[in-house]
Amino acid sequence: MNARTLQAAINKAERFLDLARELQAHFHSGYFNGSKTSGATRRASMDLTRALADLRRPT
């Protein structure tokens, strides 16, 4: 772990949380599929997963 990977993980987490909160605000039914926001949230989740894996990788 170094400062760069830590900051990248923080940035990805903040992006994911912003999108997830936006998606949650538009929640009207039991499903979130099919919107731009849901797709962006899924992508942000995958990016966050990758950043967290990079954070755990020994340097």
C-alpha positions as CSV (number, residue, x, y, z in Angstrom):
1,M,0.0,0.0,0.0
2,N,1.2,3.4,-0.8
3,A,-0.2,6.9,-0.9
4,R,-1.2,6.7,-4.5
5,T,-3.1,3.4,-4.2
6,L,-4.8,4.6,-1.0
7,Q,-5.9,7.9,-2.7
8,A,-7.2,6.0,-5.7
9,A,-9.3,3.7,-3.5
10,I,-10.7,6.7,-1.6
11,N,-11.6,8.4,-4.9
12,K,-13.3,5.3,-6.3
13,A,-15.2,4.8,-3.0
14,E,-16.5,8.4,-3.1
15,R,-17.5,8.1,-6.7
16,F,-19.4,4.8,-6.0
17,L,-21.1,6.3,-2.9
18,D,-22.2,9.4,-4.9
19,L,-23.7,7.2,-7.6
20,A,-25.3,4.8,-5.2
21,R,-27.0,7.6,-3.3
22,E,-28.2,9.1,-6.5
23,L,-29.6,5.7,-7.5
24,Q,-31.2,5.3,-4.1
25,A,-33.0,8.7,-4.5
26,H,-34.7,7.5,-7.7
27,F,-35.8,4.2,-6.1
28,H,-39.4,3.6,-7.0
29,S,-39.7,-0.2,-7.4
30,G,-37.8,-3.3,-6.3
31,Y,-35.3,-3.1,-9.1
32,F,-32.7,-0.7,-10.3
33,N,-31.9,-2.3,-13.7
34,G,-32.0,-0.5,-17.0
35,S,-31.0,3.1,-16.3
36,K,-27.9,5.1,-16.9
37,T,-27.4,5.6,-13.2
38,S,-27.7,1.9,-12.4
39,G,-25.1,1.1,-15.1
40,A,-22.8,3.8,-13.8
41,T,-23.2,2.5,-10.3
42,R,-22.3,-1.0,-11.3
43,R,-19.2,0.2,-13.2
44,A,-18.2,2.3,-10.2
45,S,-18.6,-0.8,-8.0
46,M,-16.3,-2.8,-10.3
47,D,-13.7,0.1,-10.3
48,L,-13.8,0.2,-6.5
49,T,-13.3,-3.5,-6.3
50,R,-10.2,-3.2,-8.5
51,A,-8.9,-0.3,-6.5
52,L,-9.3,-2.2,-3.2
53,A,-7.5,-5.2,-4.7
54,D,-4.6,-2.9,-5.8
55,L,-4.6,-1.6,-2.2
56,R,-4.2,-5.0,-0.8
57,R,-1.4,-6.0,-3.2
58,P,2.0,-5.9,-1.7
59,T,4.3,-3.2,-3.1
